[in-house]
């Protein structure tokens, strides 16, 4: 799979005159702003520009406003399924529409769509597989927003950087461009959101991500559809990151914990054993002995679980490779049928 992803850099060196761009807009009750967002999308940045709106169970006139503003396609969920599901459905539909590049932009107008060409360029130049708008890479462009949100964004970026060995400034922003190969390889599970999981998935698969500093409106009209409560959002994002690292680094996730617990249990046991050799007494530390036995057993079990999970991880990679090939074959068949009709 990695060879195919590296080869995609050559495929990505397109001229904008040959590019089919799909602008994906996930939307939930955004009738007040989505029309302006759609109308503001620059149509001359690619040979063909289409707007895809995924209406996530909106109770207002989001769908009608989007179509009236010029959306080429609107797909709707019967109920609100969450941003993560909406994004996945949008990526799948964008690929079916024949996109060479998919750009995701929010429907609330906080991003400047005039920056779309800036996000496209690194992919057109073959320098990136995914390009993300960065609100914090250039400190001068930091948007006006509550300090707790700035802290939260930078905190989760730091966590991801630590786990991935990277140095990204902003891993939460949803204004992004994806090459066809990156979109085809995405395998996501989160229902609540997708932003952090995408970073983990693509980096672990060897794709190159570039940040482009952009001016973003930090204070939006109304309340955020995702961050309704800062602490609840932080908990849900933390669970997404933990689950992702469990899937992508299973030996580290389980094995490292096992080694630490086993090491603590063994070290404490050795100290108590030396004490017993000197004074031939365990009291008053008998409870510590039981605790050490517990830690050693749990540590060994976690290390075994880590080895088993690492073995299963190889199967996951093979399955994702098969999924990628099936998606690609399906898209190629769809393209051939469309060509025959023409």
Secondary structure as the mmCIF struct_conf table of DSSP 4:
data_model
#
loop_
_struct_conf.conf_type_id
_struct_conf.id
_struct_conf.beg_label_comp_id
_struct_conf.beg_label_asym_id
_struct_conf.beg_label_seq_id
_struct_conf.end_label_comp_id
_struct_conf.end_label_asym_id
_struct_conf.end_label_seq_id
HELX_RH_AL_P HELX_RH_AL_P1 UNK A 2 UNK A 11
TURN_TY1_P TURN_TY1_P1 UNK A 12 UNK A 12
HELX_RH_3T_P HELX_RH_3T_P1 UNK A 16 UNK A 18
STRN STRN1 UNK A 20 UNK A 27
BEND BEND1 UNK A 28 UNK A 29
TURN_TY1_P TURN_TY1_P2 UNK A 31 UNK A 33
HELX_RH_AL_P HELX_RH_AL_P2 UNK A 34 UNK A 40
BEND BEND2 UNK A 41 UNK A 41
BEND BEND3 UNK A 43 UNK A 47
STRN STRN2 UNK A 48 UNK A 56
BEND BEND4 UNK A 57 UNK A 57
BEND BEND5 UNK A 59 UNK A 61
HELX_RH_AL_P HELX_RH_AL_P3 UNK A 62 UNK A 69
TURN_TY1_P TURN_TY1_P3 UNK A 70 UNK A 70
BEND BEND6 UNK A 72 UNK A 72
STRN STRN3 UNK A 73 UNK A 77
BEND BEND7 UNK A 78 UNK A 79
HELX_RH_AL_P HELX_RH_AL_P4 UNK A 83 UNK A 96
TURN_TY1_P TURN_TY1_P4 UNK A 97 UNK A 98
BEND BEND8 UNK A 100 UNK A 100
STRN STRN4 UNK A 101 UNK A 104
BEND BEND9 UNK A 107 UNK A 109
STRN STRN5 UNK A 111 UNK A 111
HELX_RH_3T_P HELX_RH_3T_P2 UNK A 113 UNK A 115
HELX_RH_AL_P HELX_RH_AL_P5 UNK A 116 UNK A 124
TURN_TY1_P TURN_TY1_P5 UNK A 125 UNK A 126
BEND BEND10 UNK A 127 UNK A 127
BEND BEND11 UNK A 129 UNK A 129
STRN STRN6 UNK A 130 UNK A 134
BEND BEND12 UNK A 135 UNK A 138
HELX_RH_3T_P HELX_RH_3T_P3 UNK A 139 UNK A 141
HELX_RH_AL_P HELX_RH_AL_P6 UNK A 147 UNK A 164
TURN_TY1_P TURN_TY1_P6 UNK A 165 UNK A 165
BEND BEND13 UNK A 169 UNK A 169
BEND BEND14 UNK A 171 UNK A 171
STRN STRN7 UNK A 176 UNK A 179
HELX_RH_AL_P HELX_RH_AL_P7 UNK A 180 UNK A 185
BEND BEND15 UNK A 191 UNK A 192
HELX_RH_AL_P HELX_RH_AL_P8 UNK A 195 UNK A 204
TURN_TY1_P TURN_TY1_P7 UNK A 205 UNK A 206
STRN STRN8 UNK A 209 UNK A 213
STRN STRN9 UNK A 216 UNK A 216
BEND BEND16 UNK A 218 UNK A 219
HELX_LH_PP_P HELX_LH_PP_P1 UNK A 220 UNK A 220
BEND BEND17 UNK A 221 UNK A 222
BEND BEND18 UNK A 225 UNK A 226
BEND BEND19 UNK A 228 UNK A 229
HELX_RH_AL_P HELX_RH_AL_P9 UNK A 230 UNK A 248
BEND BEND20 UNK A 249 UNK A 249
HELX_RH_AL_P HELX_RH_AL_P10 UNK A 250 UNK A 250
HELX_RH_PI_P HELX_RH_PI_P1 UNK A 251 UNK A 256
HELX_RH_AL_P HELX_RH_AL_P11 UNK A 257 UNK A 279
BEND BEND21 UNK A 280 UNK A 280
TURN_TY1_P TURN_TY1_P8 UNK A 283 UNK A 284
HELX_RH_AL_P HELX_RH_AL_P12 UNK A 286 UNK A 341
#
